[in-house]
Amino acid sequence: MKSKYFFCYDPRLKRFLIANNHGRIITHALHNKTKRPFWLFENDDNLDNGIKKYREYIEQSKVI
C-alpha cells in the first residue's frame, strides 16, 4: 500500500519539486535522532511524476 505522505530529505529534490509545481510542502522539520531537515509532501500522482522526472534529470547529468 502506498503511503499518503512522502518524507523528502534531499534539498535538491525538494527545490526541483517546488520549482516545477510537482508538489506542495505540508510542513518541514528536523528528524529527532539525526537532526537532518526534512520536508513533508502529500503523495499523489503529480509528486510521483516529479520524482520520476528528477531521477531522469540526474541520470542525464551523469552521462556528460
N, C-alpha and C positions, 0 to 999 in steps of 0.2 A: 504494500500500500504506500502510495506517495504521501510524503509529509506535507502538511499545509504551509509550513514555513521553510525558508532557506536561510541558513546562517552563513554569511559571507565574511571570511577572514582575510581576503585579498583586496587591498585598497585599489589596485589597478582594475580588477574585475568590477568592483563597486562603481568606480568612476565611469567605466565603459557602459555598464547597465543604465546608469542615470543619464549619461550624455546621449545615449541612443534610445531613450524612452522605453526601456525594457523592464522597468520596474520602479517601484517607489519604496523608499526606506520606511519601514514601520517604526523602527527605533534603532538606536546604536548604544553600545555599552562596552564594558570591559569584561572579559572572561574571568570568573572568580579565581581560578588557580593560576592561569598563565599570564593574566593581566594584559592580554592582547586585545586590541579593539575588534569588534565585530559589528556587522550591520545586518539587520533582520529584514527580509523581504517576504512578501506573500508569494507562495509558489503557485504559478499558473503557466499556461502555455506561452505567453509573451515572455516571461522570465526564462523559461526553458529555451526558447528560440534565441534569446540574448546570450545565454551561456554557451550555446552551440556556436553562435557567430564569433564570440570571444575566443573560443578554443580554435576555431578555424583561422582566425587572425593571428593567434600566437604561433600556430603551426606554419603559416605562410611566412611569418617573420623569421623563423629559424632556417628556412630554405635558402635565404640570401647568402 
